[in-house]
Amino acid sequence: MCGISILINKKNEAIPTSFMKNMNAKVVHRGPDGEGFYFGENFAFGHRRLSVIDLSEGGHQPMKRNEDYLVFNGMIYNYIELKSELASLGHQFVSTSDTEVLLASCQQWGLSAFDKFNGMWAFAWYRAASNDIIMCRDRFGIKPLYYTVTGNTFAAASEIKQFQELPGFKPTLNKQSTIDFLTHGKLNYSDKTFFDGVHELRGGYYLHYNLATHDTKLCQWYDLAKVAVPHKIKMEEAVLKLREIMLDSIKIRMRSDVKVGSCLSGGIDSSAMISYLHANNLTTPYFTTVTSCFDNKRYDEQEFSDVVTDHTGFKSIKVFPNLQEMFDEKQLDEMIWFHDQPFSGASHFSEFAVFKIAGRNNLTVMLDGQGADEYFCGYNEFFIEHLQELLQTGNYGELVENIRCKYRHQKPTGIHFIKNYFQTTIAYPFISKAKAFTRMNKFKWLSNEWCKLADVKWQPMRGVRNLSLNQMVFSSLPMQLHSEDRNSMRFSIETRLPYLDHRLVEFVIGLPATFKIKKGFSKYILREAITELPEKIKNRTTKMGFEAPDEPWIRQNKERVRRELIKAVETTDIFSHHLVERFDKFINYKLGYEPIYFRAMALTRFINLSKMQAKLVTMSNILNLDVSYS
């Protein structure tokens, strides 16, 4: 895993060495094992290396092959198979790195090589013959790439903070991204970022840059909706196929020349992954799991993670995130700086703490279970949508069975679930259309100017398949991938996500919803396929998610948080005095907890940190951080 920098001068002048070196220096945490540069006539590549495959100089970047150059952040998991195929076509190799295979594949097959890759990547490929650069991102956007234009310079990089080193770059808050975050918690849902003029290259896209004319073209090379075609297959066959793909996905993601471990939450996804990995003897003696734990049992999953640990015998490390450290040790500011954006809650800190302890234990590669909920239908809204589909198709027997089983599985919350179902499916068409009144009433904590930007329209994504596609491409997964990348790379850790093997995603999305939601269970086919999963996990009916005790923590620090909210009102034009009034009602148990309190606090800190960066005050001085973590 690495950090990359790309600069292009639109006046065809040479790139100053200092610009590239300063950009690279911003992401030492992404690649502490070395750096490299290439300066062309009017462009330059920079690279920070985290050595995972081929630890020798053979994996050094920028990599040259013939007259082409490549900078690459990521991992091509099927590089051994591709290398064999390329060798049969006459290619010769001087290293054992996946980077050389990536570049050779691009030279052999051109843009169609992207379809052959099984992995995660963001790379820039300079093609000497055509004098252009192809910048490409993997199917789901696991590895990041941003681009902007400042003055006469086109720039692309792994993290937005790298652009701060460019003369003329002025961080200006993007209002649309800001209001969507505050009102709906949306993050990373489009090419827009929190900075005006800074764009995210979306997953499944590539950008073509002509170095002669300086024309750019944005192209989509992967469309999940088109490739995830519906299957006509029996459940028994689907289970066998799922096991086959899952096994290969895990196997190729265990390829590494450094230590590998895994995150373990105690939920279905990570537990199934680790149990299957153990059953097929794919680990090494030092394989270690890391689990986030809380003393507050409402947020703690040790009961389930311990079952998996006992079942596999793997070494287990438990970390107890201390939310107080977010304030006392300035870790909230640290995380916001590494994320290049605010975030919605303390669960991000739990993830941060997991990777911090993994780094201290020299676990350079970590497996994780991200992505499964979005297409195995793990979230409750999938259950609601499935019931609606069963109702519309007249499959009343399956409908009643699912409701009955769901109620039996979760008796304390069964009535609430049934009430929620009928409100969602029946009451929605009768919701008031008085949008202006609703906006002013719902978002009174916004200033009048910002309230006008708020969108209160509720446009649910109808249908299980459509909901999966939406969460994979826009709403849920991109936000989680951003957080995973920033929190892991902060500690120079490469994370690998077996559930985001494109073969697995495409196959499962194409399956009938009844394979994924059945007898009151979500992820039904995954439970059936991974027979090695301990029964206590397999039969688990509640989903906790990667949660953290935001509400008790905020109540415990109510005076401090209140001061933060007052500061948000007084130092920005975004919030009204109703924000603090609403918070006081929450503290006095007159209102329930709302995520706006954390969002407002995080956004205000983000704005203030960005202002300080604009004054060329480095974050290492502001926070007294050592970004070269060890």
Disulfide bonds with the S-S distance in Angstrom:
none
